[in-house]
Amino acid sequence: MEKDMMIQEKEKLYVELRNILKGQPGPEVAEQLTTHVRLLNEKTRQLKAMASELNMFQVIFLICTRNLFYIYPLETFPNYCTVLQPAIQIFFILVLFHPIQ
């Protein structure tokens, strides 16, 4: 009788412990976390590189437009716009469609 009660109590504790462990994350969660952290670091590096490239393109664009102001006086503004339009298009093509490395 006493042994049966002890066995039932141990079984009850075993079931409770198994239910508690069922709710705990397993080793696959730690592996997924490691993968996500690595991917996040890689994307952060790519984003920084893209921001640096964008900054470079913006500087190049500003230099080109300043040089155009010296080449084309303000009176010839329609000519200036005609010359500037392809530069703007190239700038946006480089910025928007530049492949991620």
FINU-771811 format. One record per residue: residue number from 1; x, z, y of N, C-alpha, C, CB in turn; residue in one letter. Coordinates in Angstrom, 1 decimal, m for minus. Atoms other than C-alpha are relative to their C-alpha. Glycine has a CB too. Layout:
NUM X Z Y X Z Y X Z Y X Z Y A
...
***
This chain:
1 0.8 0.0 m1.2 0.0 0.0 0.0 0.9 0.0 1.3 m0.9 1.2 0.0 M
2 m0.9 m0.1 m1.1 2.7 1.0 2.4 0.9 m1.2 0.2 0.9 1.3 m0.1 E
3 m0.8 1.2 0.0 4.8 m2.0 1.4 m0.8 m1.2 0.5 0.6 m0.3 m1.4 K
4 0.9 1.0 m0.4 1.9 m4.3 2.0 m0.2 0.0 1.6 m1.4 0.0 m0.7 D
5 0.2 m0.1 m1.4 1.4 m3.0 5.5 1.3 m0.4 0.8 m0.4 1.5 0.4 M
6 m1.3 0.4 m0.5 5.2 m3.4 6.2 0.1 m1.5 0.0 1.1 0.7 m0.7 M
7 m0.2 1.5 0.1 5.1 m7.0 5.0 m0.9 m0.7 1.0 m0.4 m0.4 m1.4 I
8 0.9 0.5 m0.9 2.0 m7.7 7.1 0.5 0.1 1.5 m1.4 0.7 m0.1 Q
9 m0.6 m0.2 m1.4 3.7 m6.2 10.2 1.2 m0.9 0.2 0.4 1.5 0.1 E
10 m1.2 0.9 m0.2 6.9 m8.2 9.6 m0.5 m1.5 0.1 0.9 0.1 m1.3 K
11 0.6 1.3 m0.2 4.8 m11.4 9.2 m0.6 m0.2 1.4 m1.1 m0.3 m1.1 E
12 0.5 0.1 m1.4 3.0 m10.7 12.4 1.1 m0.1 1.0 m0.9 1.3 0.3 K
13 m1.1 0.2 m0.9 6.3 m10.2 14.2 0.7 m1.3 m0.1 1.0 1.2 m0.3 L
14 m0.6 1.4 0.2 7.7 m13.4 12.7 m0.9 m1.1 0.6 0.1 m0.3 m1.5 Y
15 0.9 1.0 m0.7 4.6 m15.4 13.9 0.1 0.1 1.5 m1.4 0.2 m0.5 V
16 m0.1 m0.2 m1.5 4.9 m13.9 17.4 1.4 m0.6 0.5 m0.1 1.5 0.3 E
17 m1.4 0.5 m0.4 8.7 m14.7 17.5 0.0 m1.5 m0.1 1.0 0.6 m0.9 L
18 0.0 1.4 0.2 8.1 m18.2 16.2 m0.8 m0.7 1.2 m0.7 m0.4 m1.3 R
19 0.8 0.6 m1.2 5.4 m18.8 19.0 0.8 0.1 1.3 m1.3 0.8 0.1 N
20 m0.8 m0.1 m1.2 7.8 m17.5 21.6 1.1 m1.1 0.0 0.7 1.4 0.1 I
21 m1.1 1.0 0.1 10.6 m19.8 20.4 m0.6 m1.4 0.1 0.7 0.1 m1.3 L
22 0.6 1.3 m0.1 8.2 m22.7 20.3 m0.1 m0.4 1.5 m1.4 0.0 m0.7 K
23 0.1 0.3 m1.5 7.8 m22.5 24.1 1.3 m0.1 0.7 m0.8 1.1 0.6 G
24 m1.4 0.1 m0.6 11.6 m22.4 24.7 0.5 m1.4 m0.1 1.0 1.0 m0.7 Q
25 m0.6 1.4 0.1 13.4 m25.7 25.6 1.1 0.0 m1.0 0.5 m0.4 1.4 P
26 m1.0 0.2 1.0 15.6 m27.1 22.9 1.2 m0.6 0.6 m0.5 m0.8 m1.1 G
27 m1.2 0.6 m0.5 19.0 m28.7 23.1 m0.2 m1.4 0.6 1.0 m0.1 m1.2 P
28 0.3 1.4 m0.5 17.5 m32.1 23.8 m0.3 0.1 1.5 m1.2 m0.7 m0.7 E
29 0.3 m0.1 m1.4 16.3 m30.8 27.2 1.4 0.1 0.8 m0.8 1.3 0.3 V
30 m1.3 m0.1 m0.7 19.9 m29.8 28.2 0.7 m1.4 0.0 0.9 1.0 m0.7 A
31 m0.6 1.3 0.0 21.1 m33.3 27.1 m0.7 m0.9 1.0 m0.2 m0.6 m1.4 E
32 0.8 0.8 m1.0 18.3 m34.9 29.2 0.4 0.4 1.4 m1.5 0.1 m0.2 Q
33 m0.4 m0.5 m1.4 19.3 m32.8 32.2 1.4 m0.5 0.3 0.0 1.6 0.0 L
34 m1.3 0.5 m0.2 22.9 m33.8 31.8 0.0 m1.5 0.4 0.9 0.2 m1.2 T
35 0.1 1.4 m0.3 21.9 m37.5 31.7 m0.6 m0.2 1.4 m0.9 m0.6 m1.1 T
36 0.6 0.1 m1.4 19.7 m37.1 34.8 0.9 0.3 1.1 m1.3 0.8 0.1 H
37 m1.0 m0.4 m1.0 22.4 m35.4 36.7 1.1 m1.1 0.2 0.7 1.4 m0.3 V
38 m1.0 1.1 0.0 24.9 m38.2 35.8 m0.6 m1.2 0.7 0.4 m0.4 m1.4 R
39 0.6 1.1 m0.7 22.4 m40.8 36.9 m0.2 0.2 1.5 m1.4 m0.3 m0.7 L
40 0.2 m0.4 m1.4 21.6 m39.0 40.1 1.4 m0.1 0.8 m0.5 1.4 0.2 L
41 m1.3 0.1 m0.6 25.4 m38.8 40.9 0.3 m1.5 0.2 1.0 0.7 m0.8 N
42 m0.4 1.4 m0.1 25.8 m42.5 40.2 m0.9 m0.7 1.1 m0.3 m0.7 m1.4 E
43 0.8 0.6 m1.1 22.8 m43.5 42.4 0.4 0.5 1.4 m1.5 0.4 m0.3 K
44 m0.5 m0.5 m1.3 24.1 m41.2 45.2 1.3 m0.8 0.4 0.3 1.5 m0.1 T
45 m1.2 0.8 m0.3 27.5 m43.0 45.0 m0.4 m1.4 0.4 0.9 m0.1 m1.3 R
46 0.4 1.3 m0.4 25.7 m46.4 45.1 m0.6 0.0 1.4 m1.0 m0.6 m1.1 Q
47 0.6 m0.1 m1.3 23.6 m45.3 48.1 1.0 0.2 1.1 m1.0 1.2 0.0 L
48 m1.1 m0.2 m1.0 26.7 m44.1 50.0 0.7 m1.4 0.2 0.9 1.1 m0.4 K
49 m0.7 1.3 m0.1 28.4 m47.5 49.2 m0.9 m1.0 0.8 0.4 m0.5 m1.3 A
50 0.9 0.9 m0.7 25.3 m49.4 50.4 m0.1 0.4 1.5 m1.4 0.0 m0.6 M
51 0.1 m0.4 m1.4 25.1 m47.3 53.6 1.3 m0.4 0.7 m0.2 1.5 0.1 A
52 m1.3 0.4 m0.6 28.8 m48.0 54.3 0.0 m1.5 0.2 1.1 0.4 m0.9 S
53 0.1 1.4 m0.1 28.2 m51.7 53.7 m0.9 m0.4 1.2 m0.4 m0.7 m1.3 E
54 1.0 0.3 m1.1 25.2 m51.7 56.0 0.7 0.3 1.4 m1.3 0.9 m0.1 L
55 m0.7 m0.3 m1.2 27.3 m50.0 58.7 1.0 m1.1 0.4 0.7 1.4 m0.1 N
56 m1.0 1.0 m0.2 30.0 m52.6 58.3 m0.7 m1.3 0.5 0.8 m0.3 m1.3 M
57 0.7 1.2 m0.4 27.4 m55.4 58.6 m0.6 0.1 1.4 m1.1 m0.3 m1.0 F
58 0.5 m0.3 m1.4 25.9 m53.8 61.7 1.1 m0.2 1.0 m0.6 1.4 0.1 Q
59 m1.1 0.1 m0.9 29.3 m53.6 63.3 0.4 m1.5 0.2 1.2 0.8 m0.5 V
60 m0.3 1.5 m0.1 30.0 m57.3 62.5 m1.0 m0.7 0.8 0.1 m0.6 m1.5 I
61 1.1 0.6 m0.7 26.6 m58.2 63.8 0.1 0.2 1.5 m1.3 0.5 m0.5 F
62 m0.1 m0.3 m1.4 27.2 m56.4 67.1 1.2 m0.7 0.6 0.2 1.5 0.1 L
63 m1.1 0.7 m0.5 30.6 m57.9 67.5 m0.3 m1.5 0.2 1.2 0.1 m1.0 I
64 0.4 1.4 m0.1 29.2 m61.4 66.9 m0.9 m0.2 1.2 m0.7 m0.5 m1.3 C
65 0.9 0.2 m1.2 26.4 m60.9 69.4 0.7 0.2 1.3 m1.2 0.9 m0.2 T
66 m0.7 m0.2 m1.2 28.7 m59.6 72.0 0.9 m1.2 0.4 0.9 1.3 m0.1 R
67 m0.8 1.2 m0.2 31.0 m62.6 71.6 m0.9 m1.1 0.4 0.8 m0.4 m1.3 N
68 0.9 1.0 m0.4 28.0 m64.8 71.9 m0.4 0.1 1.5 m1.3 m0.1 m0.9 L
69 0.4 m0.2 m1.4 27.1 m63.2 75.3 1.2 m0.5 0.9 m0.2 1.5 0.3 F
70 m1.1 0.5 m0.8 30.6 m64.1 76.5 0.1 m1.5 0.0 1.4 0.6 m0.5 Y
71 m0.1 1.4 0.1 30.4 m67.6 75.2 m1.2 m0.7 0.7 m0.1 m0.4 m1.5 I
72 1.2 0.6 m0.6 26.8 m68.3 76.4 m0.4 0.9 1.1 m1.1 m0.2 m1.1 Y
73 0.5 m0.8 m1.2 26.0 m67.1 79.9 m1.5 0.2 m0.1 0.3 m0.7 1.3 P
74 1.4 m0.4 0.1 22.6 m65.6 80.5 m0.9 m1.1 0.4 m0.3 1.2 0.9 L
75 0.9 1.2 m0.4 21.3 m68.8 82.2 m0.4 m0.9 m1.2 0.7 m0.8 1.1 E
76 0.2 0.9 1.1 21.6 m70.6 78.9 m0.7 0.8 m1.2 1.3 m0.7 m0.5 T
77 0.6 m0.9 1.0 19.4 m68.0 77.1 m0.7 m0.7 m1.1 m1.0 0.9 0.7 F
78 0.6 0.7 1.1 17.4 m70.5 75.1 1.0 m0.5 m1.0 m0.8 m1.2 0.5 P
79 m1.1 0.4 0.9 20.7 m71.9 73.7 0.5 1.2 m0.8 1.1 m0.7 0.8 N
80 m0.5 m1.2 0.6 21.8 m68.4 73.0 m0.9 0.4 m1.2 0.1 1.2 1.0 Y
81 1.0 m0.4 1.1 18.6 m67.7 70.9 0.2 m1.0 m1.1 m1.4 0.0 0.6 C
82 m0.1 1.0 1.1 19.1 m70.9 69.0 1.3 0.3 m0.8 0.1 m1.4 0.6 T
83 m1.3 m0.3 0.7 22.7 m69.9 68.1 m0.2 1.4 m0.7 1.1 0.0 1.0 V
84 0.1 m1.3 0.6 21.8 m66.3 67.4 m1.0 0.1 m1.2 m0.5 1.0 1.0 L
85 0.9 0.0 1.1 18.9 m67.0 65.0 0.6 m0.1 m1.4 m1.1 m1.1 0.2 Q
86 m0.6 0.0 1.3 21.0 m68.1 62.1 0.9 1.2 m0.3 0.9 m1.2 m0.1 P
87 m0.8 m1.2 0.2 23.3 m65.1 62.6 m0.9 1.2 m0.5 0.8 0.4 1.3 A
88 0.9 m1.0 0.4 20.3 m62.8 62.4 m0.5 m0.2 m1.4 m1.2 0.0 1.0 I
89 0.5 0.3 1.3 19.0 m64.5 59.3 1.1 0.3 m1.1 m0.4 m1.5 m0.2 Q
90 m1.1 m0.4 0.9 22.4 m64.2 57.6 0.2 1.5 m0.1 1.4 m0.7 0.4 I
91 m0.1 m1.4 0.0 22.6 m60.6 58.6 m1.0 0.6 m1.0 m0.1 0.6 1.4 F
92 1.0 m0.6 0.8 19.3 m59.8 57.0 0.1 m0.4 m1.5 m1.4 m0.4 0.5 F
93 m0.2 0.4 1.4 20.0 m61.8 53.9 1.1 0.8 m0.7 0.4 m1.5 m0.1 I
94 m1.1 m0.8 0.5 23.3 m59.9 53.4 m0.5 1.4 m0.2 1.2 0.0 0.9 L
95 0.5 m1.4 0.1 21.6 m56.5 54.0 m1.1 0.1 m1.1 m0.5 0.5 1.4 V
96 1.1 m0.2 0.9 18.4 m57.0 52.1 0.2 m0.5 m1.4 m1.2 m0.7 0.6 L
97 m0.1 0.6 1.3 19.5 m59.1 49.2 1.4 0.2 m0.6 m0.3 m1.4 0.0 F
98 m1.3 m0.2 0.6 23.0 m57.8 48.6 m0.1 0.8 m1.3 0.9 0.8 1.1 H
99 0.1 m0.7 1.3 23.4 m56.8 44.9 0.6 1.4 0.0 0.6 m0.9 m1.1 P
100 m0.5 m1.3 0.1 23.9 m53.2 44.1 1.2 0.0 m1.0 m1.1 1.1 m0.4 I
101 m1.1 0.0 1.0 27.3 m52.6 42.5 0.0 1.2 m0.8 1.3 m0.1 0.8 Q
***
